[in-house]
Amino acid sequence: MEELIKTLRVGNIICGIHVGNMPPEKTRYSTELFAKKVMPQLKGIWKDWDNDERFWIHPLAERVVPGSAVAEAAT
């Protein structure tokens, strides 16, 4: 995974740990192994970008009222 991250120059990875009809206990075990063994090795790859939150979800400055866009388009 480290080679993949460095070669593709990516910072956000989505891992599909659950496969098919894998039993819940096996999924939990796989997730735990990933969190304890893999994630710590990958965490510091792009240290210069640790505080870059451009691609994370943030609250909207103003809440949109449902249906308001339709009403504005009609006027």
Secondary structure, 3 states (H helix, E strand, C coil): CHHHHHHHCCCCCCCCCCCCCCCHHHHHHHHHHHHHHHHHHHCCCCHHHCCCCCCCCCCCCCCCCCCHHHHHHHC
